[in-house]
């Protein structure tokens, strides 16, 4: 893969909630080949690079990934999109939502193992 990663900055972080701002650069590595002429960010990139990575940055004590629940992709993420990633932690579960302005794009729950 060539290209860049998401441009991300923390907006706010608390004990059990966090919000991050993300930008999809036109040369995002995850867009390569997905799909030529009409690129969209793959769902796995949304979960791993946006939701899980931001959860780990917000709460480094989280254990290993253990699963996903109720994941929904409701709108495609495209190059040059500005996004908000919202996280809410409850124990070893982190609910996430990714929005473009007021438009929900994806949501779900990340499950983590208890830390060692």
Beta strands, then each sheet from edge to edge (+ up, - down):
strand 1: 7-13
strand 2: 17-23
strand 3: 65-73
strand 4: 82-90
strand 5: 93-100
strand 6: 103-112
sheet 1: 1+ 2- 4+ 5- 6+ 3-
end
